[in-house]
Amino acid sequence: MAESRFGFMSALVLAGAIASAGYWVGDGIQRFRMADRSITVKGLAEREVKSDFAIWSLGFRRGGNEFGAVQQLLNADRDRVLAFLREQGFGDAEIEIRPLQVQDLFAREWGSGNVPLRFNGQGEVLVKSARVDVVAQAANRVDPLIQAGIQLTGTNEGYGGPRYQLRGFNEIKPALLEAATHNAREQAEKFAADAGARLGVLKSANQGVIRVLDDDGGEGDSVGQTIGKRLRVVSTFEYGLQ
């Protein structure tokens, strides 16, 4: 009878803790189940990091009514772009030259003679470098190319600046997950202590998905426009209570 009464009183203590600490839900306590005396918590971890690789696309276009003239203009534009990049200190290993393309608009199935210029040409030079600061500085110095009449374009939905990546992601991942695990356990232990119980064994764990965000809050298709990145993970853990 005494043992049964003790179990009943323990249940009342736990139930009272839940009722009086509803604010915990927003801080990580996701679910408490009286039946099997378990608690599910979410652990949050964030870290500010710096990109370690940059890809910069310098596209350029020309139009005209003479195929040869358009091709010559594209060749000249490409030479100017390459000269500019070498002036900024980029080596051949960091520069990738894409083939020039010239399209005859009259030759298209839906083409007509009403287009203002018959030939439309484009070229592209890529910079791929781990020197992200050098790429960022060079991207802010393109005025001479524009003044020379080069129509610079980008390939990322109109965004012509560099795209910054975090290629050393796997080196940071373990520490981030460890921080999320520690955060979740701290919350679970606090809940158990306030409820007059002891934290039991870990029953299940879900490490969650690590999100990589730009440090200006950009996400989705816009991620990649800033050198600074924010890593964020929310992991879920279920513990038993004693």
Secondary structure, DSSP 8 states (H G I E B T S, - for coil): -HHHHHHHHHHHHHHHHHHH-TTHHHHTEEEEETTTTEEEEEEEEEEEEE--EEEEEEEEEEEES-HHHHHHHHHHHHHHHHHHHHHTT--GGGEEEEEEEEEEGGGSTT--TTSS-SEEEEEEEEEEES-HHHHHHHHTT-HHHHHTT-EEE-SBTTB-S-EEE-TTHHHHHHHHHHHHHHHHHHHHHHHHHHTT--EEEEEEEE----EEEETTS--GGGTTSSSEEEEEEEEEEEEEE-
